[in-house]
Amino acid sequence: MTAPVYLVDDDEAVRDALSLLLSTVGIDVRAFPGPEDFLLTLPKLDPGCLILDIRMPAISGLKLQERLVASGLAWPTVVISGHGDIEACRKAFRNGAIDFLSKPVDEQDLIDAIQKGQAALDRLASLEAERRETLTLISGLTPREREILSLVARGFATREIAGALDVSPRTVESHRAAIGAKLGTTSPAELTRLWIEAEGAL
């Protein structure tokens, strides 16, 4: 299932033409007449690709892009413009745009850009699924096992961990074996990766 596309353009003719084009190739598209309408609906929207017109009254496409990036929304964005504005193009790419297209928009260029964006969303979804799986695995550790895992991730050897926690090396090894069984790996490098991946959410 491909991600939806959200088109924000104040030109009704452009909205209608691009919506028709994208729907004919099986892309789920939702059009908005301006950034205000999009922002009001945003909390209810599934992750998708954005197509933003660069010049709109009140809030420009670039301003909308900047606002979304500042809020932590990293959806792939295609910026379209009826003006050959090189500086605007630079700003769009600095804000993470995946493409910048001039009007009239070449149909194949737009479809290619959206496919690129949807592939990026798929990668993000896969990474998020991995992160959730890691959190689930680490949440199954006891407090002591988490403590030992955090020290392993900081590069401590078994004897150093034993000294830091005032327990025997044999006890640490026992905990490390339990951690390895629960997380499916005993590799210090892999354990470190899993801990770092989950640390911010613990």
Steps between C-alpha positions, in 0.01 A plus 500: 500500500652829389498806722247776425596827334395838641488779243497858630445761227279809490443461123185292453585412139839363607344305788243344270752416226758345732236316703362346182847406375600331824171319547525351150826328595355363824636759742272599787505881493330756723507865395495809721441859380754641744737431789241602760259226389783246494624592848148472645466147361862392562444331841257255337718414199702185445865547402531588133680699232445875470472707185527868590453799275774747584295820468176521693339787691548525878731198531733406215589142417850562635365641828269200534792266432714680760218481757453128443873429524524705822216291648691179421285390206734338248258410221656502151420830327485602135498875446344640182534853368388710208810712542860404436613606847844350565522629857159351583622173347806505726287568809263219412786250470660628821168425671509145367295518178546194279433697179426847365285513186405794281148560369366374272604186683631215287272205578771233507734715710224544759413130508871411531542747788197358682624143457834609644317658795288191559813283501649734763183467711520121472857513632395724790211265584737203496745678733216596735378138508854387589519762775167386648619138493822601678301688767282195554804276542678736740183556703518126576832546683513531877624832648836337580530360146431845356763647729757245381398550136554875536851436633575255217387770257746741663785257434540350847645148523352238732753561780446878477123452520544269800711762675258782419200304632684330786407150384710203385608461135310169499179688587562747217562214257175339612312823434673545163393149399140584592521828306639315197218244514232771520647727232618223269866607494809498721705726270609813692470705180145381435401542864635856486299571184180370658554703819570823308197437277274466804667735746309815408163330553578324829 
